Amino acid sequence: FGQPPPVTTSLPSYVSSFQKRLQAANQLAQQHLRTAKASMKRRFDQKSSSRVLQIGDQVLILNPTVGSSLSPKFE
């Protein structure tokens, strides 16, 4: 009503433009994922410590047998 119709692009040019935007978004998401992964690893490594076990140390082992819910999971 008194306004020109919106300019539409052809389907091939829209698909090409959409693919480029999708690839850019994918690359940005991968970059953020790598950054977050490195940050989480650095934070974990700051608080963790390696344990050196000697022969004769008492440790808990996981009991993988399927039993009742009341049976101990570690021995």
PDB file of N, CA, C and O in Angstrom:
ATOM      1  N   PHE A   1       0.828  -1.183   0.000  1.00  0.00           N
ATOM      2  CA  PHE A   1       0.000   0.000   0.000  1.00  0.00           C
ATOM      3  C   PHE A   1       0.872   1.245   0.000  1.00  0.00           C
ATOM      4  O   PHE A   1       1.149   1.822   1.052  1.00  0.00           O
ATOM      5  N   GLY A   2       1.283   1.637  -1.137  1.00  0.00           N
ATOM      6  CA  GLY A   2       2.074   2.839  -1.260  1.00  0.00           C
ATOM      7  C   GLY A   2       3.562   2.627  -1.053  1.00  0.00           C
ATOM      8  O   GLY A   2       4.339   3.566  -1.227  1.00  0.00           O
ATOM      9  N   GLN A   3       3.984   1.429  -0.689  1.00  0.00           N
ATOM     10  CA  GLN A   3       5.406   1.157  -0.492  1.00  0.00           C
ATOM     11  C   GLN A   3       5.861   0.142  -1.528  1.00  0.00           C
ATOM     12  O   GLN A   3       5.099  -0.746  -1.912  1.00  0.00           O
ATOM     13  N   PRO A   4       7.105   0.274  -1.980  1.00  0.00           N
ATOM     14  CA  PRO A   4       7.590  -0.711  -2.949  1.00  0.00           C
ATOM     15  C   PRO A   4       7.753  -2.069  -2.275  1.00  0.00           C
ATOM     16  O   PRO A   4       8.032  -2.137  -1.078  1.00  0.00           O
ATOM     17  N   PRO A   5       7.582  -3.138  -3.024  1.00  0.00           N
ATOM     18  CA  PRO A   5       7.752  -4.465  -2.430  1.00  0.00           C
ATOM     19  C   PRO A   5       9.202  -4.677  -1.999  1.00  0.00           C
ATOM     20  O   PRO A   5      10.111  -4.093  -2.589  1.00  0.00           O
ATOM     21  N   PRO A   6       9.427  -5.498  -0.986  1.00  0.00           N
ATOM     22  CA  PRO A   6      10.807  -5.742  -0.543  1.00  0.00           C
ATOM     23  C   PRO A   6      11.615  -6.412  -1.652  1.00  0.00           C
ATOM     24  O   PRO A   6      11.104  -7.224  -2.423  1.00  0.00           O
ATOM     25  N   VAL A   7      12.875  -6.049  -1.704  1.00  0.00           N
ATOM     26  CA  VAL A   7      13.764  -6.615  -2.716  1.00  0.00           C
ATOM     27  C   VAL A   7      14.098  -8.042  -2.305  1.00  0.00           C
ATOM     28  O   VAL A   7      14.596  -8.276  -1.204  1.00  0.00           O
ATOM     29  N   THR A   8      13.831  -8.974  -3.174  1.00  0.00           N
ATOM     30  CA  THR A   8      14.143 -10.370  -2.888  1.00  0.00           C
ATOM     31  C   THR A   8      15.366 -10.784  -3.683  1.00  0.00           C
ATOM     32  O   THR A   8      15.605 -10.292  -4.785  1.00  0.00           O
ATOM     33  N   THR A   9      16.121 -11.677  -3.118  1.00  0.00           N
ATOM     34  CA  THR A   9      17.289 -12.192  -3.823  1.00  0.00           C
ATOM     35  C   THR A   9      16.931 -13.530  -4.437  1.00  0.00           C
ATOM     36  O   THR A   9      15.964 -14.180  -4.041  1.00  0.00           O
ATOM     37  N   SER A  10      17.718 -13.918  -5.395  1.00  0.00           N
ATOM     38  CA  SER A  10      17.460 -15.204  -6.037  1.00  0.00           C
ATOM     39  C   SER A  10      17.827 -16.330  -5.076  1.00  0.00           C
ATOM     40  O   SER A  10      18.612 -16.143  -4.147  1.00  0.00           O
ATOM     41  N   LEU A  11      17.262 -17.463  -5.311  1.00  0.00           N
ATOM     42  CA  LEU A  11      17.498 -18.613  -4.431  1.00  0.00           C
ATOM     43  C   LEU A  11      18.969 -19.028  -4.402  1.00  0.00           C
ATOM     44  O   LEU A  11      19.504 -19.254  -3.316  1.00  0.00           O
ATOM     45  N   PRO A  12      19.648 -19.139  -5.552  1.00  0.00           N
ATOM     46  CA  PRO A  12      21.070 -19.536  -5.487  1.00  0.00           C
ATOM     47  C   PRO A  12      21.938 -18.550  -4.701  1.00  0.00           C
ATOM     48  O   PRO A  12      22.829 -18.963  -3.959  1.00  0.00           O
ATOM     49  N   SER A  13      21.681 -17.247  -4.861  1.00  0.00           N
ATOM     50  CA  SER A  13      22.501 -16.287  -4.117  1.00  0.00           C
ATOM     51  C   SER A  13      22.181 -16.339  -2.625  1.00  0.00           C
ATOM     52  O   SER A  13      23.073 -16.145  -1.799  1.00  0.00           O
ATOM     53  N   TYR A  14      20.924 -16.597  -2.269  1.00  0.00           N
ATOM     54  CA  TYR A  14      20.554 -16.726  -0.860  1.00  0.00           C
ATOM     55  C   TYR A  14      21.221 -17.948  -0.246  1.00  0.00           C
ATOM     56  O   TYR A  14      21.738 -17.881   0.869  1.00  0.00           O
ATOM     57  N   VAL A  15      21.211 -19.064  -0.968  1.00  0.00           N
ATOM     58  CA  VAL A  15      21.832 -20.291  -0.458  1.00  0.00           C
ATOM     59  C   VAL A  15      23.324 -20.083  -0.274  1.00  0.00           C
ATOM     60  O   VAL A  15      23.892 -20.508   0.732  1.00  0.00           O
ATOM     61  N   SER A  16      23.964 -19.431  -1.243  1.00  0.00           N
ATOM     62  CA  SER A  16      25.398 -19.172  -1.141  1.00  0.00           C
ATOM     63  C   SER A  16      25.700 -18.278   0.063  1.00  0.00           C
ATOM     64  O   SER A  16      26.637 -18.541   0.817  1.00  0.00           O
ATOM     65  N   SER A  17      24.913 -17.233   0.238  1.00  0.00           N
ATOM     66  CA  SER A  17      25.101 -16.331   1.368  1.00  0.00           C
ATOM     67  C   SER A  17      24.866 -17.059   2.686  1.00  0.00           C
ATOM     68  O   SER A  17      25.610 -16.866   3.648  1.00  0.00           O
ATOM     69  N   PHE A  18      23.838 -17.888   2.730  1.00  0.00           N
ATOM     70  CA  PHE A  18      23.522 -18.635   3.947  1.00  0.00           C
ATOM     71  C   PHE A  18      24.643 -19.602   4.296  1.00  0.00           C
ATOM     72  O   PHE A  18      25.001 -19.733   5.467  1.00  0.00           O
ATOM     73  N   GLN A  19      25.206 -20.285   3.295  1.00  0.00           N
ATOM     74  CA  GLN A  19      26.304 -21.226   3.553  1.00  0.00           C
ATOM     75  C   GLN A  19      27.517 -20.500   4.112  1.00  0.00           C
ATOM     76  O   GLN A  19      28.174 -21.003   5.024  1.00  0.00           O
ATOM     77  N   LYS A  20      27.822 -19.316   3.573  1.00  0.00           N
ATOM     78  CA  LYS A  20      28.967 -18.551   4.074  1.00  0.00           C
ATOM     79  C   LYS A  20      28.747 -18.128   5.522  1.00  0.00           C
ATOM     80  O   LYS A  20      29.662 -18.213   6.342  1.00  0.00           O
ATOM     81  N   ARG A  21      27.530 -17.669   5.840  1.00  0.00           N
ATOM     82  CA  ARG A  21      27.235 -17.268   7.215  1.00  0.00           C
ATOM     83  C   ARG A  21      27.267 -18.465   8.155  1.00  0.00           C
ATOM     84  O   ARG A  21      27.719 -18.352   9.294  1.00  0.00           O
ATOM     85  N   LEU A  22      26.790 -19.606   7.683  1.00  0.00           N
ATOM     86  CA  LEU A  22      26.794 -20.818   8.503  1.00  0.00           C
ATOM     87  C   LEU A  22      28.220 -21.287   8.776  1.00  0.00           C
ATOM     88  O   LEU A  22      28.534 -21.701   9.892  1.00  0.00           O
ATOM     89  N   GLN A  23      29.084 -21.225   7.764  1.00  0.00           N
ATOM     90  CA  GLN A  23      30.481 -21.612   7.959  1.00  0.00           C
ATOM     91  C   GLN A  23      31.179 -20.659   8.930  1.00  0.00           C
ATOM     92  O   GLN A  23      31.969 -21.092   9.769  1.00  0.00           O
ATOM     93  N   ALA A  24      30.884 -19.361   8.814  1.00  0.00           N
ATOM     94  CA  ALA A  24      31.490 -18.386   9.728  1.00  0.00           C
ATOM     95  C   ALA A  24      31.028 -18.639  11.161  1.00  0.00           C
ATOM     96  O   ALA A  24      31.828 -18.560  12.093  1.00  0.00           O
ATOM     97  N   ALA A  25      29.748 -18.941  11.341  1.00  0.00           N
ATOM     98  CA  ALA A  25      29.232 -19.231  12.678  1.00  0.00           C
ATOM     99  C   ALA A  25      29.855 -20.508  13.229  1.00  0.00           C
ATOM    100  O   ALA A  25      30.157 -20.587  14.420  1.00  0.00           O
ATOM    101  N   ASN A  26      30.049 -21.505  12.375  1.00  0.00           N
ATOM    102  CA  ASN A  26      30.660 -22.769  12.790  1.00  0.00           C
ATOM    103  C   ASN A  26      32.102 -22.537  13.233  1.00  0.00           C
ATOM    104  O   ASN A  26      32.528 -23.063  14.261  1.00  0.00           O
ATOM    105  N   GLN A  27      32.853 -21.754  12.465  1.00  0.00           N
ATOM    106  CA  GLN A  27      34.239 -21.470  12.833  1.00  0.00           C
ATOM    107  C   GLN A  27      34.314 -20.703  14.148  1.00  0.00           C
ATOM    108  O   GLN A  27      35.186 -20.967  14.975  1.00  0.00           O
ATOM    109  N   LEU A  28      33.403 -19.756  14.340  1.00  0.00           N
ATOM    110  CA  LEU A  28      33.385 -18.992  15.581  1.00  0.00           C
ATOM    111  C   LEU A  28      33.063 -19.891  16.773  1.00  0.00           C
ATOM    112  O   LEU A  28      33.672 -19.764  17.835  1.00  0.00           O
ATOM    113  N   ALA A  29      32.099 -20.801  16.592  1.00  0.00           N
ATOM    114  CA  ALA A  29      31.747 -21.729  17.673  1.00  0.00           C
ATOM    115  C   ALA A  29      32.921 -22.652  18.000  1.00  0.00           C
ATOM    116  O   ALA A  29      33.181 -22.928  19.171  1.00  0.00           O
ATOM    117  N   GLN A  30      33.630 -23.131  16.979  1.00  0.00           N
ATOM    118  CA  GLN A  30      34.786 -23.998  17.224  1.00  0.00           C
ATOM    119  C   GLN A  30      35.886 -23.245  17.961  1.00  0.00           C
ATOM    120  O   GLN A  30      36.539 -23.799  18.846  1.00  0.00           O
ATOM    121  N   GLN A  31      36.088 -21.983  17.596  1.00  0.00           N
ATOM    122  CA  GLN A  31      37.106 -21.177  18.268  1.00  0.00           C
ATOM    123  C   GLN A  31      36.742 -20.975  19.740  1.00  0.00           C
ATOM    124  O   GLN A  31      37.602 -21.098  20.612  1.00  0.00           O
ATOM    125  N   HIS A  32      35.487 -20.668  20.017  1.00  0.00           N
ATOM    126  CA  HIS A  32      35.056 -20.498  21.402  1.00  0.00           C
ATOM    127  C   HIS A  32      35.171 -21.811  22.176  1.00  0.00           C
ATOM    128  O   HIS A  32      35.523 -21.808  23.355  1.00  0.00           O
ATOM    129  N   LEU A  33      34.878 -22.927  21.520  1.00  0.00           N
ATOM    130  CA  LEU A  33      34.990 -24.226  22.176  1.00  0.00           C
ATOM    131  C   LEU A  33      36.437 -24.524  22.547  1.00  0.00           C
ATOM    132  O   LEU A  33      36.714 -25.002  23.647  1.00  0.00           O
ATOM    133  N   ARG A  34      37.360 -24.243  21.628  1.00  0.00           N
ATOM    134  CA  ARG A  34      38.781 -24.460  21.935  1.00  0.00           C
ATOM    135  C   ARG A  34      39.230 -23.578  23.098  1.00  0.00           C
ATOM    136  O   ARG A  34      39.969 -24.029  23.973  1.00  0.00           O
ATOM    137  N   THR A  35      38.784 -22.328  23.107  1.00  0.00           N
ATOM    138  CA  THR A  35      39.153 -21.413  24.187  1.00  0.00           C
ATOM    139  C   THR A  35      38.602 -21.895  25.524  1.00  0.00           C
ATOM    140  O   THR A  35      39.312 -21.895  26.530  1.00  0.00           O
ATOM    141  N   ALA A  36      37.336 -22.307  25.533  1.00  0.00           N
ATOM    142  CA  ALA A  36      36.718 -22.790  26.773  1.00  0.00           C
ATOM    143  C   ALA A  36      37.383 -24.077  27.243  1.00  0.00           C
ATOM    144  O   ALA A  36      37.581 -24.272  28.442  1.00  0.00           O
ATOM    145  N   LYS A  37      37.726 -24.953  26.309  1.00  0.00           N
ATOM    146  CA  LYS A  37      38.379 -26.216  26.661  1.00  0.00           C
ATOM    147  C   LYS A  37      39.739 -25.957  27.309  1.00  0.00           C
ATOM    148  O   LYS A  37      40.083 -26.574  28.318  1.00  0.00           O
ATOM    149  N   ALA A  38      40.505 -25.042  26.723  1.00  0.00           N
ATOM    150  CA  ALA A  38      41.818 -24.721  27.282  1.00  0.00           C
ATOM    151  C   ALA A  38      41.679 -24.081  28.660  1.00  0.00           C
ATOM    152  O   ALA A  38      42.478 -24.354  29.557  1.00  0.00           O
ATOM    153  N   SER A  39      40.671 -23.236  28.828  1.00  0.00           N
ATOM    154  CA  SER A  39      40.450 -22.588  30.122  1.00  0.00           C
ATOM    155  C   SER A  39      40.076 -23.614  31.186  1.00  0.00           C
ATOM    156  O   SER A  39      40.586 -23.559  32.305  1.00  0.00           O
ATOM    157  N   MET A  40      39.197 -24.544  30.850  1.00  0.00           N
ATOM    158  CA  MET A  40      38.796 -25.574  31.815  1.00  0.00           C
ATOM    159  C   MET A  40      39.963 -26.487  32.161  1.00  0.00           C
ATOM    160  O   MET A  40      40.111 -26.886  33.316  1.00  0.00           O
ATOM    161  N   LYS A  41      40.797 -26.825  31.177  1.00  0.00           N
ATOM    162  CA  LYS A  41      41.962 -27.675  31.438  1.00  0.00           C
ATOM    163  C   LYS A  41      42.940 -26.958  32.365  1.00  0.00           C
ATOM    164  O   LYS A  41      43.466 -27.552  33.306  1.00  0.00           O
ATOM    165  N   ARG A  42      43.175 -25.688  32.094  1.00  0.00           N
ATOM    166  CA  ARG A  42      44.099 -24.927  32.935  1.00  0.00           C
ATOM    167  C   ARG A  42      43.577 -24.854  34.372  1.00  0.00           C
ATOM    168  O   ARG A  42      44.355 -25.007  35.315  1.00  0.00           O
ATOM    169  N   ARG A  43      42.280 -24.625  34.552  1.00  0.00           N
ATOM    170  CA  ARG A  43      41.687 -24.551  35.891  1.00  0.00           C
ATOM    171  C   ARG A  43      41.766 -25.900  36.600  1.00  0.00           C
ATOM    172  O   ARG A  43      42.052 -25.954  37.796  1.00  0.00           O
ATOM    173  N   PHE A  44      41.514 -26.992  35.870  1.00  0.00           N
ATOM    174  CA  PHE A  44      41.596 -28.324  36.471  1.00  0.00           C
ATOM    175  C   PHE A  44      43.027 -28.632  36.877  1.00  0.00           C
ATOM    176  O   PHE A  44      43.272 -29.136  37.973  1.00  0.00           O
ATOM    177  N   ASP A  45      43.980 -28.327  35.988  1.00  0.00           N
ATOM    178  CA  ASP A  45      45.374 -28.650  36.270  1.00  0.00           C
ATOM    179  C   ASP A  45      45.918 -27.867  37.465  1.00  0.00           C
ATOM    180  O   ASP A  45      46.820 -28.344  38.153  1.00  0.00           O
ATOM    181  N   GLN A  46      45.383 -26.678  37.718  1.00  0.00           N
ATOM    182  CA  GLN A  46      45.846 -25.899  38.864  1.00  0.00           C
ATOM    183  C   GLN A  46      45.476 -26.573  40.180  1.00  0.00           C
ATOM    184  O   GLN A  46      46.239 -26.512  41.144  1.00  0.00           O
ATOM    185  N   LYS A  47      44.316 -27.212  40.226  1.00  0.00           N
ATOM    186  CA  LYS A  47      43.828 -27.788  41.480  1.00  0.00           C
ATOM    187  C   LYS A  47      44.163 -29.267  41.636  1.00  0.00           C
ATOM    188  O   LYS A  47      44.032 -29.814  42.731  1.00  0.00           O
ATOM    189  N   SER A  48      44.589 -29.915  40.570  1.00  0.00           N
ATOM    190  CA  SER A  48      44.840 -31.352  40.658  1.00  0.00           C
ATOM    191  C   SER A  48      46.292 -31.620  41.042  1.00  0.00           C
ATOM    192  O   SER A  48      47.180 -30.795  40.828  1.00  0.00           O
ATOM    193  N   SER A  49      46.492 -32.776  41.603  1.00  0.00           N
ATOM    194  CA  SER A  49      47.848 -33.203  41.935  1.00  0.00           C
ATOM    195  C   SER A  49      47.958 -34.686  41.598  1.00  0.00           C
ATOM    196  O   SER A  49      47.008 -35.451  41.771  1.00  0.00           O
ATOM    197  N   SER A  50      49.113 -35.068  41.124  1.00  0.00           N
ATOM    198  CA  SER A  50      49.297 -36.476  40.776  1.00  0.00           C
ATOM    199  C   SER A  50      49.653 -37.256  42.034  1.00  0.00           C
ATOM    200  O   SER A  50      50.364 -36.764  42.911  1.00  0.00           O
ATOM    201  N   ARG A  51      49.151 -38.463  42.101  1.00  0.00           N
ATOM    202  CA  ARG A  51      49.424 -39.319  43.256  1.00  0.00           C
ATOM    203  C   ARG A  51      50.394 -40.407  42.831  1.00  0.00           C
ATOM    204  O   ARG A  51      50.224 -41.046  41.793  1.00  0.00           O
ATOM    205  N   VAL A  52      51.392 -40.601  43.636  1.00  0.00           N
ATOM    206  CA  VAL A  52      52.363 -41.655  43.381  1.00  0.00           C
ATOM    207  C   VAL A  52      52.078 -42.778  44.364  1.00  0.00           C
ATOM    208  O   VAL A  52      52.186 -42.597  45.577  1.00  0.00           O
ATOM    209  N   LEU A  53      51.714 -43.933  43.837  1.00  0.00           N
ATOM    210  CA  LEU A  53      51.402 -45.087  44.682  1.00  0.00           C
ATOM    211  C   LEU A  53      52.624 -45.988  44.777  1.00  0.00           C
ATOM    212  O   LEU A  53      53.336 -46.214  43.798  1.00  0.00           O
ATOM    213  N   GLN A  54      52.841 -46.484  45.961  1.00  0.00           N
ATOM    214  CA  GLN A  54      53.946 -47.401  46.200  1.00  0.00           C
ATOM    215  C   GLN A  54      53.385 -48.802  46.413  1.00  0.00           C
ATOM    216  O   GLN A  54      52.209 -48.967  46.737  1.00  0.00           O
ATOM    217  N   ILE A  55      54.223 -49.790  46.231  1.00  0.00           N
ATOM    218  CA  ILE A  55      53.816 -51.169  46.487  1.00  0.00           C
ATOM    219  C   ILE A  55      53.493 -51.298  47.969  1.00  0.00           C
ATOM    220  O   ILE A  55      54.281 -50.901  48.826  1.00  0.00           O
ATOM    221  N   GLY A  56      52.315 -51.862  48.258  1.00  0.00           N
ATOM    222  CA  GLY A  56      51.884 -52.032  49.636  1.00  0.00           C
ATOM    223  C   GLY A  56      50.873 -50.981  50.083  1.00  0.00           C
ATOM    224  O   GLY A  56      50.268 -51.130  51.145  1.00  0.00           O
ATOM    225  N   ASP A  57      50.676 -49.920  49.296  1.00  0.00           N
ATOM    226  CA  ASP A  57      49.670 -48.912  49.651  1.00  0.00           C
ATOM    227  C   ASP A  57      48.280 -49.518  49.536  1.00  0.00           C
ATOM    228  O   ASP A  57      48.014 -50.313  48.635  1.00  0.00           O
ATOM    229  N   GLN A  58      47.400 -49.143  50.446  1.00  0.00           N
ATOM    230  CA  GLN A  58      46.022 -49.623  50.390  1.00  0.00           C
ATOM    231  C   GLN A  58      45.210 -48.681  49.505  1.00  0.00           C
ATOM    232  O   GLN A  58      45.234 -47.463  49.680  1.00  0.00           O
ATOM    233  N   VAL A  59      44.492 -49.275  48.552  1.00  0.00           N
ATOM    234  CA  VAL A  59      43.670 -48.497  47.621  1.00  0.00           C
ATOM    235  C   VAL A  59      42.301 -49.147  47.510  1.00  0.00           C
ATOM    236  O   VAL A  59      42.142 -50.322  47.840  1.00  0.00           O
ATOM    237  N   LEU A  60      41.318 -48.395  47.050  1.00  0.00           N
ATOM    238  CA  LEU A  60      39.992 -48.933  46.771  1.00  0.00           C
ATOM    239  C   LEU A  60      39.927 -49.305  45.298  1.00  0.00           C
ATOM    240  O   LEU A  60      40.409 -48.563  44.442  1.00  0.00           O
ATOM    241  N   ILE A  61      39.327 -50.461  45.004  1.00  0.00           N
ATOM    242  CA  ILE A  61      39.156 -50.857  43.613  1.00  0.00           C
ATOM    243  C   ILE A  61      37.671 -50.998  43.330  1.00  0.00           C
ATOM    244  O   ILE A  61      36.890 -51.355  44.212  1.00  0.00           O
ATOM    245  N   LEU A  62      37.291 -50.717  42.105  1.00  0.00           N
ATOM    246  CA  LEU A  62      35.898 -50.817  41.697  1.00  0.00           C
ATOM    247  C   LEU A  62      35.535 -52.272  41.509  1.00  0.00           C
ATOM    248  O   LEU A  62      36.259 -53.018  40.850  1.00  0.00           O
ATOM    249  N   ASN A  63      34.399 -52.686  42.093  1.00  0.00           N
ATOM    250  CA  ASN A  63      33.911 -54.048  41.959  1.00  0.00           C
ATOM    251  C   ASN A  63      32.901 -54.064  40.808  1.00  0.00           C
ATOM    252  O   ASN A  63      31.758 -53.652  41.004  1.00  0.00           O
ATOM    253  N   PRO A  64      33.291 -54.531  39.607  1.00  0.00           N
ATOM    254  CA  PRO A  64      32.412 -54.425  38.442  1.00  0.00           C
ATOM    255  C   PRO A  64      31.307 -55.471  38.374  1.00  0.00           C
ATOM    256  O   PRO A  64      30.528 -55.466  37.420  1.00  0.00           O
ATOM    257  N   THR A  65      31.212 -56.363  39.347  1.00  0.00           N
ATOM    258  CA  THR A  65      30.175 -57.392  39.297  1.00  0.00           C
ATOM    259  C   THR A  65      28.812 -56.774  39.543  1.00  0.00           C
ATOM    260  O   THR A  65      28.665 -55.851  40.343  1.00  0.00           O
ATOM    261  N   VAL A  66      27.823 -57.297  38.844  1.00  0.00           N
ATOM    262  CA  VAL A  66      26.461 -56.808  39.018  1.00  0.00           C
ATOM    263  C   VAL A  66      25.847 -57.542  40.195  1.00  0.00           C
ATOM    264  O   VAL A  66      25.755 -58.770  40.189  1.00  0.00           O
ATOM    265  N   GLY A  67      25.437 -56.811  41.182  1.00  0.00           N
ATOM    266  CA  GLY A  67      24.849 -57.417  42.371  1.00  0.00           C
ATOM    267  C   GLY A  67      23.664 -56.598  42.817  1.00  0.00           C
ATOM    268  O   GLY A  67      23.112 -55.808  42.052  1.00  0.00           O
ATOM    269  N   SER A  68      23.286 -56.788  44.037  1.00  0.00           N
ATOM    270  CA  SER A  68      22.163 -56.016  44.556  1.00  0.00           C
ATOM    271  C   SER A  68      22.609 -54.574  44.791  1.00  0.00           C
ATOM    272  O   SER A  68      23.802 -54.273  44.805  1.00  0.00           O
ATOM    273  N   SER A  69      21.640 -53.704  44.971  1.00  0.00           N
ATOM    274  CA  SER A  69      21.965 -52.293  45.185  1.00  0.00           C
ATOM    275  C   SER A  69      22.624 -52.064  46.541  1.00  0.00           C
ATOM    276  O   SER A  69      23.198 -51.001  46.779  1.00  0.00           O
ATOM    277  N   LEU A  70      22.547 -53.046  47.426  1.00  0.00           N
ATOM    278  CA  LEU A  70      23.153 -52.906  48.745  1.00  0.00           C
ATOM    279  C   LEU A  70      24.589 -53.415  48.791  1.00  0.00           C
ATOM    280  O   LEU A  70      25.291 -53.183  49.775  1.00  0.00           O
ATOM    281  N   SER A  71      25.034 -54.102  47.747  1.00  0.00           N
ATOM    282  CA  SER A  71      26.407 -54.616  47.753  1.00  0.00           C
ATOM    283  C   SER A  71      27.376 -53.456  47.529  1.00  0.00           C
ATOM    284  O   SER A  71      27.051 -52.499  46.827  1.00  0.00           O
ATOM    285  N   PRO A  72      28.566 -53.542  48.125  1.00  0.00           N
ATOM    286  CA  PRO A  72      29.519 -52.436  47.989  1.00  0.00           C
ATOM    287  C   PRO A  72      30.041 -52.326  46.558  1.00  0.00           C
ATOM    288  O   PRO A  72      30.327 -53.329  45.905  1.00  0.00           O
ATOM    289  N   LYS A  73      30.157 -51.083  46.087  1.00  0.00           N
ATOM    290  CA  LYS A  73      30.664 -50.865  44.743  1.00  0.00           C
ATOM    291  C   LYS A  73      32.191 -50.804  44.731  1.00  0.00           C
ATOM    292  O   LYS A  73      32.825 -51.053  43.706  1.00  0.00           O
ATOM    293  N   PHE A  74      32.768 -50.473  45.878  1.00  0.00           N
ATOM    294  CA  PHE A  74      34.220 -50.443  46.015  1.00  0.00           C
ATOM    295  C   PHE A  74      34.626 -51.406  47.114  1.00  0.00           C
ATOM    296  O   PHE A  74      33.902 -51.597  48.091  1.00  0.00           O
ATOM    297  N   GLU A  75      35.782 -52.005  46.946  1.00  0.00           N
ATOM    298  CA  GLU A  75      36.324 -52.915  47.958  1.00  0.00           C
ATOM    299  C   GLU A  75      37.668 -52.400  48.408  1.00  0.00           C
ATOM    300  O   GLU A  75      38.310 -53.013  49.261  1.00  0.00           O
TER     301      GLU A  75
END
